[in-house]
Amino acid sequence: MSDKQHAIELLDRLAPGQLAAVVHLLETMIPPEEDSDTLSPAEAKAIAEADEWSKHNQPIPHEQVLAELGLTMDAWEKMSRDP
């Protein structure tokens, strides 16, 4: 059995979440195409998922996210100025 055939056999046995992780890994291993205006399948999927999420959920204010991380807007702005 070739490596490619073995890989396909193993992929067929993965759960959906495991398969998604392998696809992400493979996408990071393959150099991006020259056309930078084109979204990768992973990017398109992430945008679609975010769009779907936003249809059923209220947006989370930036300040709330920062507060959950123990940050303030002042600290965030300082971080953006001082890399």
Buried (B, 14 or more C-beta within 10 A) or exposed (E): EEEEEEEEEEEEEEEEEEEEEBBBEEEEEEEEEEEEEEEBEBEEBEEEEEEEEEEEEEEEEEEEEBEEEEBEEEEBEEEEEEE
